Amino acid sequence: QVQLVESGGGLVQPGGSLRLSCAASGIIVSMYAMAWYRQAPGKQRELVALITRGGGTNYADSVKGRFTISRDNAKNSVYLQMNSLKAEDTAVYYCYADRRPIATPSWGQGTQVTVSS
């Protein structure tokens, strides 16, 4: 079945950078819309970045100009490059894959990103 495994989270200082990775099994990521969501304590889960099958991208206003979503078909992986990190970026980040109506969406387990001095 589908498995999405996130990695790359951790503790980083404000202004720093992290790159999150999502390694997919059971799907071919180029055939799916892929996205990153995040959920901060006490807040609703939020769409951060989306990449379509055709390669188009969309970003939450809060991360535009700082985050970049990308796909590596050879590695069957999706990435989120996060620059100029702020304390408000602290959250659990989740990888997401969608190919409805062929299959129900899939979620990874999440990886913690903490931005703090």
C-alpha positions as CSV (number, residue, x, y, z in Angstrom):
1,Q,0.0,0.0,0.0
2,V,1.0,3.7,0.0
3,Q,3.6,4.9,2.4
4,L,4.9,8.4,2.8
5,V,7.9,8.9,5.1
6,E,9.0,12.4,6.0
7,S,12.4,13.3,7.2
8,G,14.6,16.4,7.7
9,G,12.8,18.0,10.6
10,G,14.5,19.3,13.7
11,L,15.4,22.3,15.7
12,V,16.6,25.4,13.8
13,Q,17.3,29.0,14.8
14,P,15.2,31.9,13.4
15,G,16.4,32.9,10.0
16,G,17.8,29.4,9.3
17,S,16.9,26.8,6.7
18,L,15.7,23.2,6.6
19,R,14.9,20.8,3.7
20,L,12.1,18.3,4.4
21,S,12.0,15.1,2.4
22,C,9.0,12.9,1.6
23,A,10.0,9.4,0.3
24,A,7.1,7.6,-1.3
25,S,6.4,3.9,-1.7
26,G,3.4,2.3,-3.4
27,I,2.8,5.3,-5.7
28,I,4.7,7.2,-8.4
29,V,4.8,10.8,-7.2
30,S,4.8,12.3,-10.7
31,M,1.3,10.8,-11.1
32,Y,-0.1,12.5,-8.0
33,A,-0.7,15.9,-6.7
34,M,1.7,16.2,-3.8
35,A,1.5,18.7,-0.9
36,W,3.0,19.7,2.4
37,Y,0.6,20.5,5.3
38,R,1.5,21.7,8.8
39,Q,-0.2,21.8,12.1
40,A,0.9,24.0,15.0
41,P,-0.2,23.4,18.6
42,G,-3.7,24.5,19.1
43,K,-4.2,25.3,15.4
44,Q,-6.0,23.7,12.4
45,R,-4.0,21.8,9.9
46,E,-2.9,24.2,7.1
47,L,-1.9,23.7,3.5
48,V,1.6,25.0,3.1
49,A,2.6,24.1,-0.5
50,L,1.1,22.0,-3.4
51,I,2.6,20.7,-6.6
52,T,0.3,19.3,-9.3
53,R,0.9,16.5,-11.7
54,G,1.7,19.1,-14.3
55,G,4.3,20.8,-12.1
56,G,2.3,23.8,-11.1
57,T,2.8,25.1,-7.5
58,N,0.8,27.0,-5.0
59,Y,1.8,28.3,-1.5
60,A,0.2,29.6,1.6
61,D,0.6,33.4,1.8
62,S,2.5,33.0,5.0
63,V,5.3,31.1,3.3
64,K,5.5,32.7,-0.2
65,G,9.0,33.7,-1.1
66,R,10.5,31.5,1.7
67,F,9.4,27.9,0.9
68,T,9.8,25.9,-2.3
69,I,8.1,22.6,-3.1
70,S,9.8,20.3,-5.6
71,R,9.7,16.8,-7.0
72,D,12.5,14.4,-7.9
73,N,11.0,11.6,-10.1
74,A,14.2,9.6,-10.1
75,K,14.1,9.3,-6.3
76,N,10.3,9.2,-6.2
77,S,10.4,11.9,-3.5
78,V,9.0,15.3,-2.8
79,Y,10.9,18.1,-0.9
80,L,10.1,21.3,0.9
81,Q,12.9,23.8,1.1
82,M,12.3,26.2,3.9
83,N,14.4,29.4,4.2
84,S,14.2,32.4,6.5
85,L,12.4,30.3,9.1
86,K,10.4,32.1,11.7
87,A,9.1,31.0,15.1
88,E,5.6,30.9,13.6
89,D,6.7,28.1,11.3
90,T,7.0,25.7,14.2
91,A,4.7,22.8,13.5
92,V,4.4,19.2,12.6
93,Y,4.8,19.0,8.8
94,Y,3.0,16.3,6.9
95,C,3.4,14.9,3.3
96,Y,0.2,14.4,1.3
97,A,-0.5,12.5,-1.9
98,D,-3.8,12.8,-3.9
99,R,-5.0,11.0,-7.1
100,R,-8.7,11.1,-6.6
101,P,-10.9,9.4,-7.9
102,I,-8.4,6.6,-8.5
103,A,-7.3,6.4,-4.9
104,T,-8.0,8.0,-1.6
105,P,-5.5,10.6,-0.4
106,S,-2.6,9.5,1.7
107,W,-0.7,11.1,4.6
108,G,2.7,10.7,6.1
109,Q,3.3,10.4,9.9
110,G,4.7,13.9,10.1
111,T,8.0,15.4,11.1
112,Q,8.5,18.1,13.8
113,V,10.0,21.5,12.9
114,T,10.9,23.7,15.7
115,V,12.2,27.3,15.1
116,S,13.7,28.7,18.3
117,S,16.7,30.4,19.6
